[in-house]
Amino acid sequence: MRPMRLDMAGFTVFRDPTTVDFTDADFFALVGPTGSGKSTVLDAICFVLYGAVPRWGGARGLSNALAPSATEARVRLVFESAGDRYVATRVVRRDGRGNVKTTNAGLQLMPAGFDVTKLDTGLSPEDLGEVVAGTPAEMDGAVLTAVGLPYEQFTSCVVLPQGQFADFLHAKPATRQQILVNLLGLGVYERVQKRATERAGQAEAKLEAVARMLAGLDDVDDAALAGAQAGVTRAHELAGAVAAAVPERERARSAAREAHAALAALDAELTVLGAVRAPDGVAEVARAVATARAGADEAARVVTLAEEREEKLRGELAGAGDESAARLLLRAYADRDRLTGEAAAAASAVAAAQDGHDAALAALTQARAAAERAEAELEEAFRAHEEAKAADQAAALRAHLVAGAPCPVCAQEVTRVPAVPAGSAVARAVAAGKTARAATDAAKRTVQERDGAARERERVLLRARAGQDQVTARLAELDGQLAGAATPEALRHDLAEHARLRAALDEAAGAVRAGRDAARRARRVFDTAQERLRAAWREFDTTRDGLARFGPPAADRDDVAAAWAALAGWADEQAARRRADRVGVAASVTAAEADAAAVEDRIGALFAAAGLPVEDDPVRAATVAVERAEAAHRRLVERREQAAGLREQRAGHERDAQVARALAGHLRANNFERWLLAEALDLLVDGASRILRELSGGQYDLVHDKGEFFVVDHYDAGLRRGVRTLSGGETFQASLALALALSEQLAGLSTTSASLESIVLDEGFGTLDAATLDTVAATLEGLAARGDRMVGVVTHVPALAERIPVRYEVRKDARTARVERTGL
């Protein structure tokens, strides 16, 4: 896997959108101050591929992906793997409750020759190529297929996190063995062992089941087969004999059925003929119809006479004139008499109201004159008061003094207000003014009260005049209405005649209704009698139609009683002739039944000889017996074949159980896993030794003994010593050699195919001395010079960074971190 371009936005310290272009960076360094975000670039690569970062503690640290106060983080990585180019995307968001979840994740296979710079033009996701994974759940399998490494192996072979670089070199043998088991996927053999044990148990269970089935097939020998064949032969012989006897039985049964049918038909005819009887009361039906018709005609005549009298009275009432107009005229006479009296009362009320109104106006005039005199006296009192004030200023000023307030003249506080002298002209003027003011106010109130009384009297006068006008107008209207009208006595005579005619008309209408009710009842009686007559004829016709096959005589349609009598006499004659014929028909029935019983006995004997019960359908019973015998024979043959097949299955299950148990036994002892681990460690150490020899200029080889790592120092006569005795730079070389060998050998030993085209080291180079740092730098330069993979380091050591051709400087301010490419 080789990264090509990394885009981040809202991811940890990279709040603003940031792009890192690795397209032609075969050997690069991520440089910058501590805490600037160098390792975050590697975190983003791990996160977008696997959804986890080593230093976050796995997927549970997902909330670390969001920049402070950010609600969304987006990471996109374009990478090459095994000749194909992919783009991976992962988005996380924080919801309203503060929970952080992955909302989008996907992996797409980009078209061949796709220009990565087009990503800056805002392409839609459909333009990026074929969708390999579209959900977070699909990402794990898709990334494993594309990269060839699971998360743990990726962080051990491609991106080596800070602080874990030398862990594999210094690990204990048991820990290193478990790491190899995890990296190489050797746990699959434990699963194979468990699966083999399960299969052995399944095979043994099947073997036991087959044995039980074989134990139930112990009755399939040759003697049983011969007995079944004999049973088939006997069943066929029975079927042949029954087949010959059944047609004879059917002929005898047919003759018996025909004799029974003839007897039943004769009895049915006797029953039909014997049931012909005239209904009770048929003679009275015709007489009832005639009586009902006469009653209906009489009721109709009475209704006609009543309707004629009613019509005559209606004509007389119509000629008597308009009753409502007479009533209106009588009411008008009464209204005129009443209003004549009301007119005199209205004239008296108008005169009284006029007198009251005139008196109120006179009182108002007097009150206004008194008010004008009071106003004149008030003005005179005011002039006297002003003259008194001018003559005695000191007494006038005392009226404005207030105890405790400053004096308006000298501005000194007034401790006590002196009394006005008793003989002062000002005091007399003030008293006279108050008296004049009170008289003026009283006069004004009197004017207001008398003005209100005058207005009220005027309203009473207007209402009285309006009432008088209404009475006068209504009298004039009534005089016009009654001009030329009849006298009240004549009008009352006309109304009495109307009442008499209406009473007579009501009586005539009642007679019409009563006559009509009587006519309806008579008609219903007539209809009922008619229906009884029709029912008698329908019953007669139904009975006669039922005898049509016997040829009954013609009926007299004028007399239903005579028709019934003729039909009943003819039916008695026919029944007598048929009773005479019945004796011979009954004898033929007895003979046919005896013949059928003899054939039945012969068939019963055939079934008794075969040891089978007799059934209603002997042919079917014989066929069933043949089928059962043949089925028993077939079942026996099938059971013999089944037994042979079960014996073959038993042998196969025995072989499967033995093989599975043997495989489980071999794997249970861990011998195979230990052998694989030993082979893997040998290959790993051989590869690492070759790389270490190249990196150390031929000084060191790497060997192992009983799981422990040692180096052979060729500069010290091939001395063998533990890896913990190496210096910092030598430890870096040995660890790097192991990491490279592990990544190379992993593709051949792991259960998945890996594309190892890059390695990125995130190590604390700042702890190395100058000589060791020079060794590390030379080692990295030699590794990059090999040209078989991209090499990247994360460091804040300038001396190391200056020796690397491509550098990505990471800077961080108060808002966000940024990445800038320097160097070549």
SULVENHU-V899145 format. One record per residue. N is the residue number from 1. RES is the residue in three letters. PSI is psi in degrees with one decimal (NA if undefined). BURIAL is # if it has 16 or more other C-alpha atoms within 10 Angstrom, else .. Layout:
n->[N N]
res->[RES RES]
psi->[PSI PSI]
burial->[BURIAL BURIAL]
//
This chain:
n->[1 2 3 4 5 6 7 8 9 10 11 12 13 14 15 16 17 18 19 20 21 22 23 24 25 26 27 28 29 30 31 32 33 34 35 36 37 38 39 40 41 42 43 44 45 46 47 48 49 50 51 52 53 54 55 56 57 58 59 60 61 62 63 64 65 66 67 68 69 70 71 72 73 74 75 76 77 78 79 80 81 82 83 84 85 86 87 88 89 90 91 92 93 94 95 96 97 98 99 100 101 102 103 104 105 106 107 108 109 110 111 112 113 114 115 116 117 118 119 120 121 122 123 124 125 126 127 128 129 130 131 132 133 134 135 136 137 138 139 140 141 142 143 144 145 146 147 148 149 150 151 152 153 154 155 156 157 158 159 160 161 162 163 164 165 166 167 168 169 170 171 172 173 174 175 176 177 178 179 180 181 182 183 184 185 186 187 188 189 190 191 192 193 194 195 196 197 198 199 200 201 202 203 204 205 206 207 208 209 210 211 212 213 214 215 216 217 218 219 220 221 222 223 224 225 226 227 228 229 230 231 232 233 234 235 236 237 238 239 240 241 242 243 244 245 246 247 248 249 250 251 252 253 254 255 256 257 258 259 260 261 262 263 264 265 266 267 268 269 270 271 272 273 274 275 276 277 278 279 280 281 282 283 284 285 286 287 288 289 290 291 292 293 294 295 296 297 298 299 300 301 302 303 304 305 306 307 308 309 310 311 312 313 314 315 316 317 318 319 320 321 322 323 324 325 326 327 328 329 330 331 332 333 334 335 336 337 338 339 340 341 342 343 344 345 346 347 348 349 350 351 352 353 354 355 356 357 358 359 360 361 362 363 364 365 366 367 368 369 370 371 372 373 374 375 376 377 378 379 380 381 382 383 384 385 386 387 388 389 390 391 392 393 394 395 396 397 398 399 400 401 402 403 404 405 406 407 408 409 410 411 412 413 414 415 416 417 418 419 420 421 422 423 424 425 426 427 428 429 430 431 432 433 434 435 436 437 438 439 440 441 442 443 444 445 446 447 448 449 450 451 452 453 454 455 456 457 458 459 460 461 462 463 464 465 466 467 468 469 470 471 472 473 474 475 476 477 478 479 480 481 482 483 484 485 486 487 488 489 490 491 492 493 494 495 496 497 498 499 500 501 502 503 504 505 506 507 508 509 510 511 512 513 514 515 516 517 518 519 520 521 522 523 524 525 526 527 528 529 530 531 532 533 534 535 536 537 538 539 540 541 542 543 544 545 546 547 548 549 550 551 552 553 554 555 556 557 558 559 560 561 562 563 564 565 566 567 568 569 570 571 572 573 574 575 576 577 578 579 580 581 582 583 584 585 586 587 588 589 590 591 592 593 594 595 596 597 598 599 600 601 602 603 604 605 606 607 608 609 610 611 612 613 614 615 616 617 618 619 620 621 622 623 624 625 626 627 628 629 630 631 632 633 634 635 636 637 638 639 640 641 642 643 644 645 646 647 648 649 650 651 652 653 654 655 656 657 658 659 660 661 662 663 664 665 666 667 668 669 670 671 672 673 674 675 676 677 678 679 680 681 682 683 684 685 686 687 688 689 690 691 692 693 694 695 696 697 698 699 700 701 702 703 704 705 706 707 708 709 710 711 712 713 714 715 716 717 718 719 720 721 722 723 724 725 726 727 728 729 730 731 732 733 734 735 736 737 738 739 740 741 742 743 744 745 746 747 748 749 750 751 752 753 754 755 756 757 758 759 760 761 762 763 764 765 766 767 768 769 770 771 772 773 774 775 776 777 778 779 780 781 782 783 784 785 786 787 788 789 790 791 792 793 794 795 796 797 798 799 800 801 802 803 804 805 806 807 808 809 810 811 812 813 814 815 816 817 818 819 820 821 822 823 824]
res->[MET ARG PRO MET ARG LEU ASP MET ALA GLY PHE THR VAL PHE ARG ASP PRO THR THR VAL ASP PHE THR ASP ALA ASP PHE PHE ALA LEU VAL GLY PRO THR GLY SER GLY LYS SER THR VAL LEU ASP ALA ILE CYS PHE VAL LEU TYR GLY ALA VAL PRO ARG TRP GLY GLY ALA ARG GLY LEU SER ASN ALA LEU ALA PRO SER ALA THR GLU ALA ARG VAL ARG LEU VAL PHE GLU SER ALA GLY ASP ARG TYR VAL ALA THR ARG VAL VAL ARG ARG ASP GLY ARG GLY ASN VAL LYS THR THR ASN ALA GLY LEU GLN LEU MET PRO ALA GLY PHE ASP VAL THR LYS LEU ASP THR GLY LEU SER PRO GLU ASP LEU GLY GLU VAL VAL ALA GLY THR PRO ALA GLU MET ASP GLY ALA VAL LEU THR ALA VAL GLY LEU PRO TYR GLU GLN PHE THR SER CYS VAL VAL LEU PRO GLN GLY GLN PHE ALA ASP PHE LEU HIS ALA LYS PRO ALA THR ARG GLN GLN ILE LEU VAL ASN LEU LEU GLY LEU GLY VAL TYR GLU ARG VAL GLN LYS ARG ALA THR GLU ARG ALA GLY GLN ALA GLU ALA LYS LEU GLU ALA VAL ALA ARG MET LEU ALA GLY LEU ASP ASP VAL ASP ASP ALA ALA LEU ALA GLY ALA GLN ALA GLY VAL THR ARG ALA HIS GLU LEU ALA GLY ALA VAL ALA ALA ALA VAL PRO GLU ARG GLU ARG ALA ARG SER ALA ALA ARG GLU ALA HIS ALA ALA LEU ALA ALA LEU ASP ALA GLU LEU THR VAL LEU GLY ALA VAL ARG ALA PRO ASP GLY VAL ALA GLU VAL ALA ARG ALA VAL ALA THR ALA ARG ALA GLY ALA ASP GLU ALA ALA ARG VAL VAL THR LEU ALA GLU GLU ARG GLU GLU LYS LEU ARG GLY GLU LEU ALA GLY ALA GLY ASP GLU SER ALA ALA ARG LEU LEU LEU ARG ALA TYR ALA ASP ARG ASP ARG LEU THR GLY GLU ALA ALA ALA ALA ALA SER ALA VAL ALA ALA ALA GLN ASP GLY HIS ASP ALA ALA LEU ALA ALA LEU THR GLN ALA ARG ALA ALA ALA GLU ARG ALA GLU ALA GLU LEU GLU GLU ALA PHE ARG ALA HIS GLU GLU ALA LYS ALA ALA ASP GLN ALA ALA ALA LEU ARG ALA HIS LEU VAL ALA GLY ALA PRO CYS PRO VAL CYS ALA GLN GLU VAL THR ARG VAL PRO ALA VAL PRO ALA GLY SER ALA VAL ALA ARG ALA VAL ALA ALA GLY LYS THR ALA ARG ALA ALA THR ASP ALA ALA LYS ARG THR VAL GLN GLU ARG ASP GLY ALA ALA ARG GLU ARG GLU ARG VAL LEU LEU ARG ALA ARG ALA GLY GLN ASP GLN VAL THR ALA ARG LEU ALA GLU LEU ASP GLY GLN LEU ALA GLY ALA ALA THR PRO GLU ALA LEU ARG HIS ASP LEU ALA GLU HIS ALA ARG LEU ARG ALA ALA LEU ASP GLU ALA ALA GLY ALA VAL ARG ALA GLY ARG ASP ALA ALA ARG ARG ALA ARG ARG VAL PHE ASP THR ALA GLN GLU ARG LEU ARG ALA ALA TRP ARG GLU PHE ASP THR THR ARG ASP GLY LEU ALA ARG PHE GLY PRO PRO ALA ALA ASP ARG ASP ASP VAL ALA ALA ALA TRP ALA ALA LEU ALA GLY TRP ALA ASP GLU GLN ALA ALA ARG ARG ARG ALA ASP ARG VAL GLY VAL ALA ALA SER VAL THR ALA ALA GLU ALA ASP ALA ALA ALA VAL GLU ASP ARG ILE GLY ALA LEU PHE ALA ALA ALA GLY LEU PRO VAL GLU ASP ASP PRO VAL ARG ALA ALA THR VAL ALA VAL GLU ARG ALA GLU ALA ALA HIS ARG ARG LEU VAL GLU ARG ARG GLU GLN ALA ALA GLY LEU ARG GLU GLN ARG ALA GLY HIS GLU ARG ASP ALA GLN VAL ALA ARG ALA LEU ALA GLY HIS LEU ARG ALA ASN ASN PHE GLU ARG TRP LEU LEU ALA GLU ALA LEU ASP LEU LEU VAL ASP GLY ALA SER ARG ILE LEU ARG GLU LEU SER GLY GLY GLN TYR ASP LEU VAL HIS ASP LYS GLY GLU PHE PHE VAL VAL ASP HIS TYR ASP ALA GLY LEU ARG ARG GLY VAL ARG THR LEU SER GLY GLY GLU THR PHE GLN ALA SER LEU ALA LEU ALA LEU ALA LEU SER GLU GLN LEU ALA GLY LEU SER THR THR SER ALA SER LEU GLU SER ILE VAL LEU ASP GLU GLY PHE GLY THR LEU ASP ALA ALA THR LEU ASP THR VAL ALA ALA THR LEU GLU GLY LEU ALA ALA ARG GLY ASP ARG MET VAL GLY VAL VAL THR HIS VAL PRO ALA LEU ALA GLU ARG ILE PRO VAL ARG TYR GLU VAL ARG LYS ASP ALA ARG THR ALA ARG VAL GLU ARG THR GLY LEU]
psi->[128.1 115.4 142.6 -42.6 137.3 125.5 131.9 145.2 121.2 11.6 113.8 -113.4 -11.9 78.2 -45.1 157.0 130.4 137.9 133.7 117.1 111.3 15.6 -51.7 23.6 87.2 -29.8 110.8 166.0 140.5 112.4 161.5 168.8 162.1 132.7 4.6 -20.7 19.5 -50.8 -21.9 -30.2 -43.9 -37.0 -40.6 -38.5 -45.5 -41.7 -46.6 -29.2 -45.5 -5.9 15.9 157.8 132.6 -45.2 -3.8 -9.2 32.5 -162.1 -16.1 -18.0 31.4 -31.6 -19.5 -14.8 -25.3 135.2 153.7 132.5 2.0 151.1 -7.9 141.4 132.8 133.8 132.7 133.4 127.1 125.6 159.1 143.8 120.1 39.0 -10.5 153.6 131.3 159.4 124.4 140.5 140.2 134.4 133.2 148.9 155.0 123.6 -176.5 -22.5 4.5 2.0 137.4 125.8 152.9 116.5 -17.6 138.4 140.2 158.5 128.5 141.6 113.4 151.9 154.1 134.9 14.8 131.7 115.2 -27.1 -17.3 -12.8 -23.4 -7.1 3.4 44.6 150.9 158.1 -29.3 -23.1 -8.5 -4.9 -167.6 134.0 117.0 -36.6 135.4 -4.0 160.4 -35.7 -30.1 -13.6 -39.3 -53.5 -38.7 -42.7 -39.4 -39.4 -41.1 -46.9 -34.3 3.7 135.4 174.6 -48.2 -41.5 -34.0 -42.6 -2.6 -19.2 -26.0 -60.0 109.9 109.7 158.6 136.5 -6.2 6.9 -43.4 9.8 -43.8 -36.2 -39.5 2.7 155.5 156.5 -43.8 -41.4 -44.3 -37.8 -41.2 -36.0 -43.7 -38.8 -43.1 -43.8 -41.2 -4.2 33.2 -7.5 -15.5 -29.1 -29.9 -39.3 -34.6 -40.9 -43.1 -39.7 -37.8 -40.7 -42.7 -42.6 -35.9 -44.3 -41.2 -42.7 -40.5 -37.7 -43.1 -38.6 -41.9 -40.2 -40.9 -39.4 -40.8 -39.0 -39.6 -34.6 -28.1 -0.2 44.3 2.7 37.4 36.9 -177.8 -35.6 -42.6 -37.0 -41.5 -39.1 -38.8 -37.4 -39.0 -39.5 -35.6 -41.4 -45.8 -39.2 -38.0 -39.1 -42.6 -42.5 -37.4 -45.0 -41.6 -38.6 -31.6 -33.6 -27.6 -42.7 -39.5 -41.4 -39.2 -36.7 -42.8 -41.2 -37.2 -42.7 -40.3 -40.9 -39.6 -41.8 -42.9 -40.4 -41.3 -42.8 -41.1 -38.5 -41.3 -42.9 -37.8 -41.0 -40.3 -39.0 -43.4 -45.7 -36.8 -17.9 -1.5 107.2 143.8 137.8 153.3 139.3 13.6 -27.5 -31.7 -12.9 -46.6 -41.6 -37.5 -34.3 -44.6 -44.6 -42.6 -35.4 -42.4 -42.4 -38.8 -39.2 -43.1 -41.8 -35.6 -38.9 -42.3 -41.1 -38.9 -45.2 -41.9 -39.8 -37.2 -44.3 -40.7 -42.3 -38.7 -45.8 -37.1 -39.3 -43.9 -40.6 -37.7 -34.6 -10.9 0.7 -177.6 111.6 -38.2 -36.5 -41.1 -42.4 -39.4 -40.7 -42.5 -39.8 -35.7 -43.0 -45.2 -40.4 -38.4 -39.6 -42.1 -43.8 -24.7 -42.9 -38.3 -26.7 -42.1 -42.6 -36.7 -37.4 -39.6 -40.5 -38.0 -42.2 -43.2 -41.1 -35.2 -41.0 -44.6 -39.4 -41.0 -41.4 -39.6 -38.2 -39.3 -43.0 -37.4 -39.0 -42.1 -42.4 -39.2 -38.2 -41.8 -37.8 -39.7 -38.4 -40.2 -35.5 -41.8 -41.4 -36.4 -41.3 -38.8 -42.5 -35.5 -42.8 -38.0 -37.8 -41.3 -39.1 -40.0 -39.3 -39.3 -36.1 -29.1 79.7 -37.6 -44.5 -32.6 -37.4 -28.7 -25.0 -18.4 0.4 147.6 129.0 130.9 -11.5 160.7 151.0 133.5 -11.8 -54.0 -6.1 9.6 153.8 134.8 113.7 -33.0 135.4 119.6 146.3 151.5 137.1 146.4 -35.3 17.2 138.7 -29.8 -43.1 -41.5 -38.5 -39.3 -43.2 -40.4 -36.6 -41.4 -41.0 -42.8 -38.9 -41.6 -40.8 -38.9 -45.3 -39.7 -40.4 -40.8 -42.2 -38.6 -40.3 -44.0 -43.7 -43.8 -30.0 -39.8 -40.0 -38.7 -41.6 -42.3 -41.0 -34.7 -40.0 -39.5 -40.7 -40.0 -40.9 -40.1 -44.0 -40.4 -41.8 -41.3 -40.2 -40.4 -44.7 -42.4 -43.1 -41.0 -37.5 -41.1 -39.9 -43.0 -37.7 -39.6 -39.6 -36.5 -0.5 122.4 3.1 160.3 164.8 159.5 -37.1 -41.5 -39.8 -41.5 -32.8 -41.7 -41.1 -36.6 -39.2 -39.1 -43.2 -41.5 -47.8 -37.7 -38.3 -42.8 -38.3 -41.4 -40.0 -41.5 -40.3 -39.5 -39.4 -38.3 -44.9 -43.2 -41.5 -40.4 -40.1 -43.5 -38.7 -40.7 -39.7 -40.3 -37.5 -37.4 -39.4 -44.3 -44.1 -37.9 -42.0 -41.4 -41.7 -37.7 -39.0 -44.2 -37.8 -38.7 -42.2 -38.1 -42.2 -40.6 -46.1 -40.0 -45.6 -44.5 -38.2 -35.3 -18.6 11.3 -35.8 -17.7 -7.5 61.5 159.6 164.6 151.5 149.5 109.2 -2.3 -19.1 106.2 -34.2 -42.2 -37.4 -44.1 -41.5 -41.4 -41.6 -40.7 -39.9 -43.5 -40.3 -37.2 -40.0 -44.9 -40.8 -37.1 -40.9 -37.0 -32.8 -31.0 -34.6 -17.7 -28.4 -47.0 -37.3 -39.6 -37.0 -40.7 -31.2 -43.9 -42.1 -43.6 -38.8 -35.6 -41.1 -43.0 -36.9 -36.7 -42.1 -39.1 -41.0 -40.1 -40.5 -37.6 -35.8 -38.2 -44.5 -35.6 -40.5 -31.3 -1.9 27.8 150.0 150.3 135.7 169.3 -33.1 89.8 -34.1 -45.3 -40.6 -40.7 -39.5 -41.3 -39.8 -40.9 -45.3 -39.3 -41.5 -44.2 -37.7 -39.7 -38.3 -43.3 -41.6 -38.2 -42.7 -44.4 -40.7 -36.2 -41.1 -39.2 -41.0 -40.5 -43.3 -40.3 -35.7 -37.6 -41.4 -40.1 -42.5 -41.0 -43.1 -35.4 -41.8 -43.9 -43.2 -41.4 -43.1 -46.0 -42.0 -40.6 -44.0 -44.1 -37.8 -42.8 -43.1 -27.7 -31.0 -3.5 10.5 -41.6 -42.6 -41.6 -36.6 -42.4 -43.3 -39.7 -44.0 -43.7 -41.9 -38.2 -47.5 -40.9 -45.8 -38.0 -45.8 -43.5 -37.4 -39.4 -42.7 -41.9 -38.2 -38.0 -42.1 -32.2 11.8 30.8 7.1 -40.0 144.1 152.8 131.0 168.2 153.5 115.3 40.1 -10.3 144.7 140.5 158.5 146.3 114.8 105.2 -15.1 -8.6 48.9 36.6 30.1 137.0 124.6 160.4 153.3 -21.0 -11.2 -4.0 151.3 176.7 -45.6 -39.0 -37.9 -39.6 -43.5 -45.5 -42.5 -40.5 -39.7 -42.6 -42.3 -42.7 -43.0 -40.0 -42.9 -34.4 -44.2 -23.2 -39.1 -32.0 -27.0 -24.6 161.6 -5.8 155.4 132.8 146.7 99.8 85.4 7.2 156.7 132.6 127.1 124.4 87.9 153.3 77.2 -15.6 -14.1 -4.4 146.6 174.6 -42.2 -43.9 -39.2 -37.5 -38.7 -45.0 -45.2 -43.1 -39.3 -45.3 -38.8 -41.0 -38.9 -43.8 -33.6 -20.6 -29.1 9.9 -1.4 159.6 138.2 128.4 148.9 155.0 117.8 155.4 19.4 113.1 -37.9 -35.1 -41.8 -35.9 -21.8 -1.8 129.4 -37.3 126.3 141.3 107.7 126.1 121.8 153.6 131.7 -164.7 -20.2 -49.5 167.6 153.3 155.0 128.3 131.1 133.5 174.6 -149.6 NA]
burial->[# # # # # # # # # # # # # # # . # # # # # # . . # # # # # # # # . . . # # # # # # # # # # # # # # # # # # # . . . . . . . # # . # # # . . . . # # # # # # # # # # . . . # # # # # # # # # # . . . . . # . # . . # # # # # # . . . . . . . . . . . . . . . . . # # . . # # . . # . . # # . # # # . # # # # # # . # # # # # # # # # . . . # # . # # # . . . . . # # . # # # . # # # # . . # . . . # . . # # # # # # # # # . # # . . # . . . # . . . . . # . . . . # . . # # . # # . . # # . # # . . # # . # # . . # . . # # . # # . . # # . # # . . # # . # # . . # . . # # # . . . # . . # # . # # . . # # . # # . . # # . # # . . # # . # # . . # . . . # . . . . . # . . # . . # # . # # . . # . . # . . . # . . # . . # # . . # # . # # . . # # . # # . . # # . # # . . # # . # # . . # # . # # . . # # . . . . . # # . . . . # . . . . . # . . . . . . # . . . . . # . . . . # # # . # # . # # . . # # . # # . . # # . # # . . # # . # # . . # # . # # . . # # . # # . . # # . . # . . # . . . . . . . . . . . . # . . # # . . # . . # # . # # . . # # . # # . . # # . # # . . # # . # # # . # # . # # . . # # . . # . . # # . . # . . . . # . . # . . . . # # . # # . # # # . . # # . # # . . . . . . # . . # . . # # . . # # . # # . . # # . . # # . # # . . . . . . # . . . # # . # # # . # # . . # # . # # . . # # . # # . # # . . # # . # # . . # # . # # . . # # . # # . . # # . . . . # . . # # . . # # . # # # # # # # # # # # # # # . . # # # # # . . . # # # # # # # . . . . . . # . . # . . . . # # # # # # # # # # # # # # # # # # # # . # # . # # # # # # # # # # # # . # . . # . . . # # # # # # # # # # . # # . . . . # # # # # # # # # . . # # . # # . # # # # # # # . . . # # # # . # . . .]
//
